[in-house]
Amino acid sequence: MDQPLLQREKRERMTGCCSSRMLKAWLPILSWLPKYNLKWLQMDLLAGLTVGLTTVPQALAYAEVAGLPVQYGLYSAFMGGFIYTVLGTSKDVTLGPTAIMSLLCFSLVGGEPHQAVLLSLLCGLIQAALALLRLGFLLDFISFPVLKGFTCAAAITIGFGQVKNILGLEDVPHEFFPQVYYTFYKIPEARLGDVVLGFLCIALLVMLMSMKTSLGSDDDDDDDAPRFSRAARRLVYTVATMRNALIVVAASFCAFSWEAYGLHVFTITGKTSQGLPPFSPPPTSDTDVNGTVITFGEIVEGFGGGLAVIPFMGLLESIAIAKAFARQNNYRIDANQELLAIGMTNIMGSFVSAYPVTGSFGRTAVNSQTGVCTPAGGIVTSVIVLLSLAFLMPAFYYIPKASLAAVVICAVAPMFDYQVVAKMWKIHKFDLLPFIVTFLMSFWRVQYGIIGGVAVSGALLMYTLARPRIEVSNQSVMLIQLASGLSFPAAEHLSHVIHTQALQESLPRSVVLDCLHVSVIDYTVINELSDLLRQFKRQDVHLILSGLQPNVQEILLAADLEGLIYADSVESALQMESCNLNL
């Protein structure tokens, strides 16, 4: 090939990499920003404001779940809105702290802020690397039963972990089983004010949630209804949507009123750091309570397997949410681009003291129902969080912990899907095994539960590959039909079946092996077939392969197997063997 042609092809490849289409793929904002209009701006402002009023109280509450000071919840809640607007492919998804990621974070860092921020950086780097290498398919190895087992266990762990705040108890361990014991042991020490306020907040949240559910979507207004009726419906819907913020504000006013009279009725959040977090690189070392320096290597070693679990769970949760709302609202997402968006959010978030974040199902649902048109709604949400950090931190001093606990309990309660057990039992009972393993082990260590569930799912998958369903029928010769594919784990099993039912009989028989469902073949299978062909030849009978797919046939011919006989179909193979018998 001449030099000018090579140079032209090189220029064409470079032009393709820098084309408008490729640029839009990496920066999705370029696809919708030129079409942005006033109507979209109005809807994005409304949705961003609504989600922002939901995000602030949830972020404060989830920081408690992560064992961090409440301001870290807000530090983690604003970077996602800016990054996702540029890199995200879903108009609905909102990134920020969630109950599950907060629990996972606590299980790894134990409430150490510096380590939580460093964890965000490492998670982001792993997630971004997966995106750039197009390795999103690895998420497919976490099965639905594993995910459900984890979320059910997480709902119980997170929910029960807030009971101590509802009761106003102190010095309760964070580990689940000691936590259960000491919570019941210390019930006599419960504070009446916290108990009354906590249960009242839960009751109000459940009532407002039920009202919103009964009303349906805000788009379901009946145009024929009276104007007053429609206005009342929209008011109730708005109040129910902003229920978390309203409950926390009302509880804070209540606590402030009692504190003003010198009565310490409620356990309050207390002093928090005011102002925006400094923009600085995440710390690469930490100090323990004794002042001993913990190096970067020691911190990473302490993370252990959780450093693989947390990035994957964050990606899985966010992409599952994005896909669900993309189907609901008739658009498509790019999974690898979503990986890049969440990875960059965690990387940049670590520079503003954020801990790992992911997509939030609840806030995404609010965003979608409010009618958001583009990812720009996230900018409005982020601005509200920043304003809260800049001006409202002194007011957070009076937020009762019982009200934040009520917000968390009501947020995680729908995650406990007990009906899924009956469905799995009815549809595929073996799926209960990874579900149960994940569910039980998650109470010990969350990451162990996920790893254990994935291991059990993998073992079940390998067993299915190693023991494919084989149908044996006796005609003029023995016909063996593989009901599924053939790969190296199944080679020995197939060889055993052929040996016991054909070659080891008092009168050895020829075999027709139907390979219609065999789409791939490897060296182990080739080696096993070679051995079988030699033994069939020694017994003066035949092994005939039928229905070979072109790529499999090509591999078999390249292997140059001695005595290989193949036919286009089972009928042709049977006819071929019949002719051999007649001869």
JOWOTA-V499880 format. One record per residue. N is the residue number from 1. OMEGA is omega in whole degrees, -180 to 180 (NA if undefined). NEAR is the number of other C-alpha atoms within 10 Angstrom. D_LAST is the distance of its C-alpha to the last C-alpha in Angstrom with 1 decimal. Layout:
BEGIN
n-><N:N>
omega-><OMEGA:OMEGA>
near-><NEAR:NEAR>
d_last-><D_LAST:D_LAST>
END
This chain:
BEGIN
n-><1:2:3:4:5:6:7:8:9:10:11:12:13:14:15:16:17:18:19:20:21:22:23:24:25:26:27:28:29:30:31:32:33:34:35:36:37:38:39:40:41:42:43:44:45:46:47:48:49:50:51:52:53:54:55:56:57:58:59:60:61:62:63:64:65:66:67:68:69:70:71:72:73:74:75:76:77:78:79:80:81:82:83:84:85:86:87:88:89:90:91:92:93:94:95:96:97:98:99:100:101:102:103:104:105:106:107:108:109:110:111:112:113:114:115:116:117:118:119:120:121:122:123:124:125:126:127:128:129:130:131:132:133:134:135:136:137:138:139:140:141:142:143:144:145:146:147:148:149:150:151:152:153:154:155:156:157:158:159:160:161:162:163:164:165:166:167:168:169:170:171:172:173:174:175:176:177:178:179:180:181:182:183:184:185:186:187:188:189:190:191:192:193:194:195:196:197:198:199:200:201:202:203:204:205:206:207:208:209:210:211:212:213:214:215:216:217:218:219:220:221:222:223:224:225:226:227:228:229:230:231:232:233:234:235:236:237:238:239:240:241:242:243:244:245:246:247:248:249:250:251:252:253:254:255:256:257:258:259:260:261:262:263:264:265:266:267:268:269:270:271:272:273:274:275:276:277:278:279:280:281:282:283:284:285:286:287:288:289:290:291:292:293:294:295:296:297:298:299:300:301:302:303:304:305:306:307:308:309:310:311:312:313:314:315:316:317:318:319:320:321:322:323:324:325:326:327:328:329:330:331:332:333:334:335:336:337:338:339:340:341:342:343:344:345:346:347:348:349:350:351:352:353:354:355:356:357:358:359:360:361:362:363:364:365:366:367:368:369:370:371:372:373:374:375:376:377:378:379:380:381:382:383:384:385:386:387:388:389:390:391:392:393:394:395:396:397:398:399:400:401:402:403:404:405:406:407:408:409:410:411:412:413:414:415:416:417:418:419:420:421:422:423:424:425:426:427:428:429:430:431:432:433:434:435:436:437:438:439:440:441:442:443:444:445:446:447:448:449:450:451:452:453:454:455:456:457:458:459:460:461:462:463:464:465:466:467:468:469:470:471:472:473:474:475:476:477:478:479:480:481:482:483:484:485:486:487:488:489:490:491:492:493:494:495:496:497:498:499:500:501:502:503:504:505:506:507:508:509:510:511:512:513:514:515:516:517:518:519:520:521:522:523:524:525:526:527:528:529:530:531:532:533:534:535:536:537:538:539:540:541:542:543:544:545:546:547:548:549:550:551:552:553:554:555:556:557:558:559:560:561:562:563:564:565:566:567:568:569:570:571:572:573:574:575:576:577:578:579:580:581:582:583>
omega-><-174:-175:179:180:177:179:179:179:179:178:-180:178:179:178:179:-180:-177:-177:179:-180:180:179:178:178:180:179:-176:179:-180:-179:-175:-177:179:-179:-174:-178:-175:179:177:180:180:-178:179:177:-180:-179:-180:178:-178:180:179:178:174:-175:-173:-180:179:180:177:-178:-178:174:176:178:179:-180:-177:172:-170:-178:179:174:178:176:-176:-168:-173:-176:-178:-179:-179:-177:-175:177:-178:-170:-174:180:177:179:-170:-170:172:180:179:179:177:-179:-176:-180:178:178:179:179:180:-179:-178:-172:176:176:177:-174:-177:180:178:179:177:177:178:179:-177:177:180:179:178:-178:179:178:177:-180:-177:179:179:-178:180:-179:180:178:-179:-178:172:-172:-180:178:177:-180:-180:178:179:-177:178:178:179:179:179:-178:-179:-178:-180:178:179:-179:-180:178:175:-178:-179:-178:178:178:175:-178:180:179:-168:-174:172:179:178:-178:-174:176:178:-179:-175:179:177:180:-177:179:-174:-179:179:-179:-178:-178:-178:-179:177:178:179:-179:-180:179:179:180:-180:178:179:178:180:179:-179:179:-176:-179:177:179:-175:-180:176:-177:-179:-179:178:-177:-180:-179:180:179:179:-180:-179:178:179:-180:-180:179:-180:179:-178:-172:-178:-179:-178:-180:-179:178:180:179:179:176:179:180:179:-180:180:-179:180:178:178:-179:-178:-176:-174:170:-174:-176:179:-173:176:179:-179:175:-179:178:177:177:-177:180:180:-179:179:176:-178:175:178:-175:180:-180:179:-179:176:-175:179:-180:180:178:-179:178:178:177:177:-178:180:180:173:-176:-173:177:-179:180:177:178:-177:-179:-176:-178:177:178:-179:180:-179:-178:174:177:-178:-174:171:169:-177:176:175:-173:-179:176:175:176:-180:-179:-179:177:179:177:-180:178:-180:178:-180:178:177:173:178:170:-171:-179:176:178:180:-179:-177:-178:175:177:177:180:-179:-177:-180:174:179:-177:-179:176:-179:175:179:178:180:178:-179:179:178:178:179:177:177:178:-175:-169:-171:-177:177:180:-180:178:-172:180:178:178:180:180:176:178:178:178:-179:-178:-180:179:-176:-178:179:179:-179:-176:-177:-179:-178:180:179:-180:180:178:-178:-173:-177:-171:-179:179:178:-177:176:178:-177:179:179:-177:-176:-178:-180:177:177:173:-175:-178:178:179:-179:180:179:179:178:179:179:177:179:179:178:178:179:178:178:178:-177:-179:178:180:-178:178:-179:177:-178:173:174:172:178:178:179:-179:176:-178:177:-175:-180:177:-170:178:-176:-174:-179:-180:179:179:179:179:-179:180:-173:-174:-180:-173:-176:175:179:175:-178:-177:173:-177:170:-179:-179:-176:-176:-176:180:-178:177:-180:-177:-174:179:179:178:-179:179:178:179:179:179:-179:178:-179:177:180:180:180:179:173:-173:168:-177:177:-179:175:-179:173:-173:-178:178:179:180:179:-180:179:178:179:176:-179:180:178:-180:176:179:-178:-177:-176:178:-179:179:180:179:179:179:-180:177:178:179:179:-179:178:NA>
near-><5:6:7:9:10:11:11:11:11:12:12:12:12:11:12:13:12:12:12:12:14:13:15:15:16:17:17:22:20:16:15:12:12:8:8:13:9:8:9:17:16:15:17:26:19:19:25:30:23:23:28:28:19:21:31:24:26:28:27:27:30:28:27:28:30:31:21:22:22:24:25:27:31:30:26:27:29:29:29:29:25:21:23:27:23:17:24:30:28:25:26:30:35:34:27:31:31:32:27:27:26:26:23:24:31:21:19:23:22:17:20:18:20:19:25:27:29:29:29:28:28:20:28:28:18:19:31:25:15:20:20:13:10:15:14:20:10:11:13:9:12:19:16:14:25:28:21:22:29:28:22:22:23:24:23:17:24:24:20:18:25:22:21:26:26:30:27:23:19:14:10:17:15:17:15:17:13:11:19:18:12:16:23:11:11:15:13:10:12:17:17:14:17:24:19:14:23:26:17:17:25:21:14:16:22:16:14:20:18:12:16:20:12:10:16:12:14:14:10:8:15:10:8:7:10:9:11:9:12:15:13:11:15:17:12:15:22:15:16:22:23:19:23:27:20:17:21:25:19:14:24:23:16:17:23:21:13:14:15:9:8:9:11:13:16:27:22:23:19:15:14:15:14:15:16:18:18:9:12:11:16:22:17:15:15:18:13:9:6:6:8:9:12:13:13:15:11:12:17:17:11:13:17:12:14:23:19:16:17:24:28:21:20:24:24:21:18:23:25:14:22:28:18:11:22:18:11:10:13:7:12:13:17:15:22:22:22:25:31:27:27:32:31:23:31:36:29:22:29:30:21:22:28:33:32:32:33:27:26:22:22:17:23:21:16:21:27:20:16:23:20:24:22:22:28:25:32:32:23:23:29:25:18:21:25:21:13:20:21:14:12:14:19:16:16:23:17:24:25:29:29:33:30:28:30:29:26:28:24:18:20:21:14:12:16:17:13:12:8:16:17:11:12:15:12:9:9:9:12:13:19:19:17:27:29:20:24:31:26:18:20:25:19:13:16:28:25:19:25:26:21:21:29:22:18:19:24:16:13:16:12:13:13:14:18:18:17:19:14:14:11:16:11:9:8:14:18:19:19:21:19:18:15:17:16:22:19:17:17:20:21:16:15:21:15:13:14:21:16:10:14:19:20:12:10:7:8:16:21:22:26:25:22:24:23:19:15:17:16:13:17:14:12:15:20:17:14:15:20:18:14:18:20:17:16:21:13:10:15:11:19:24:25:22:22:23:21:21:15:10:11:17:17:11:15:18:10:9:13:10:16:12:14:16:15:22:18:14:17:22:12:14:25:22:14:15:20:13:10:11:12:6:6>
d_last-><57.3:61.0:63.8:65.2:61.8:61.4:64.9:64.3:61.2:63.1:66.0:63.6:62.1:65.7:66.7:63.8:64.8:68.4:67.7:69.5:66.3:65.6:69.3:69.1:66.0:67.9:71.2:70.5:74.3:74.2:72.0:74.5:77.9:78.5:78.1:80.4:83.1:86.0:84.1:81.5:84.4:86.1:82.9:82.1:85.6:85.5:82.1:83.1:86.4:84.7:82.0:84.7:86.8:83.6:82.7:86.0:86.2:82.5:82.7:85.7:83.9:80.6:82.6:83.7:80.1:79.4:82.5:84.3:87.7:87.5:88.3:85.0:83.3:85.3:84.6:80.9:81.2:82.4:80.3:77.2:79.0:79.8:76.5:74.3:76.3:75.2:71.7:70.5:68.2:69.1:72.4:72.7:71.9:74.8:74.6:76.8:77.1:75.0:75.0:71.6:72.3:75.8:74.3:71.7:74.6:76.7:73.9:73.7:77.3:79.3:81.9:82.7:83.6:83.1:79.6:78.7:79.7:77.7:74.7:75.0:74.8:71.8:69.9:70.8:69.5:66.2:65.8:66.8:64.4:61.5:62.5:62.8:59.4:57.8:56.7:57.6:54.0:54.8:56.8:53.6:53.0:55.9:54.6:56.6:57.0:58.4:60.8:61.9:62.3:64.5:66.6:67.3:68.4:70.4:72.1:73.2:74.2:76.2:77.7:78.9:80.1:82.7:84.0:86.4:88.0:88.3:90.1:92.1:90.9:91.2:89.6:86.3:83.3:80.6:77.6:76.2:76.5:80.0:81.0:80.1:82.1:85.2:85.2:85.6:87.9:90.2:90.4:94.1:94.9:93.6:96.1:97.1:97.5:94.0:92.4:94.2:93.6:89.9:89.1:91.2:89.3:85.9:87.1:88.3:85.1:83.0:85.2:85.1:81.4:81.0:83.4:81.4:78.1:79.7:81.1:77.7:77.7:80.9:79.3:79.1:82.8:83.6:85.6:87.3:88.7:92.4:93.2:94.7:91.5:89.3:91.7:91.7:87.9:87.6:90.3:88.5:85.2:86.8:88.6:85.3:83.5:86.1:86.5:85.8:88.6:91.1:90.6:91.0:94.1:95.7:95.0:96.5:99.7:99.9:99.7:102.2:104.7:104.6:104.8:107.8:109.6:108.6:106.2:102.9:101.0:97.6:95.5:95.4:93.4:96.3:97.1:94.3:94.3:95.8:94.7:91.6:89.5:90.0:87.4:86.4:83.3:81.8:83.0:80.8:82.6:84.3:86.8:86.6:89.5:90.9:91.0:88.2:86.3:82.6:80.7:78.0:75.4:76.5:76.5:72.9:71.8:73.5:71.5:68.3:65.2:67.4:67.7:64.0:64.3:67.4:66.3:62.9:64.6:67.2:64.5:62.5:65.5:66.8:63.6:62.7:66.2:65.9:62.5:63.9:66.9:65.0:62.9:66.0:67.9:65.2:65.0:62.7:63.3:62.0:61.0:61.4:64.8:65.8:64.9:67.2:70.0:70.1:69.7:72.6:74.6:74.3:75.1:78.2:79.1:79.4:82.2:84.2:83.6:80.8:78.2:74.5:74.1:71.3:71.0:72.9:71.4:74.8:76.7:73.9:73.9:77.7:77.3:74.8:76.8:80.0:78.4:78.0:76.8:76.1:75.8:79.5:80.5:79.7:82.6:85.1:83.7:84.1:87.6:88.6:87.3:89.3:92.4:92.0:91.8:94.8:97.1:96.0:95.3:98.7:98.0:94.8:97.0:97.6:94.1:93.5:90.4:89.8:89.4:86.8:85.0:84.9:83.4:80.6:79.9:79.6:77.5:74.9:74.9:72.3:69.9:69.4:66.6:66.1:64.1:61.2:60.3:59.7:57.6:55.4:55.1:54.0:51.6:50.1:51.5:50.2:52.6:55.5:54.7:55.6:58.4:60.0:59.6:61.2:63.9:65.0:64.8:66.8:69.8:69.7:69.1:68.0:65.9:64.2:63.3:61.6:59.8:58.7:57.4:55.5:54.0:52.9:51.4:49.6:48.2:47.0:45.4:43.7:42.5:40.9:39.2:38.1:36.8:35.1:34.0:30.4:28.7:25.7:23.7:20.9:18.3:14.6:15.2:18.7:20.6:23.6:26.2:29.2:32.3:34.2:34.0:32.7:35.3:36.0:37.7:34.6:32.1:32.7:32.7:29.3:27.9:29.5:27.9:24.4:25.1:26.7:24.4:20.9:21.1:23.9:22.5:22.0:18.2:17.5:15.8:14.6:17.4:18.2:21.7:23.7:26.2:28.1:31.4:31.1:33.7:34.6:33.0:34.8:34.4:34.2:31.2:29.5:30.3:28.9:25.6:25.4:25.9:23.3:20.6:21.5:21.3:17.9:16.6:18.5:17.0:13.4:13.1:13.7:17.0:16.9:20.4:21.1:24.4:25.8:29.3:30.2:32.4:30.1:27.2:29.7:30.7:27.1:26.5:29.9:29.1:26.3:24.1:21.6:18.0:19.3:16.8:18.7:18.6:21.5:21.4:20.1:18.6:16.7:15.5:14.3:12.5:10.9:9.8:8.7:6.3:5.1:5.4:3.8:0.0>
END
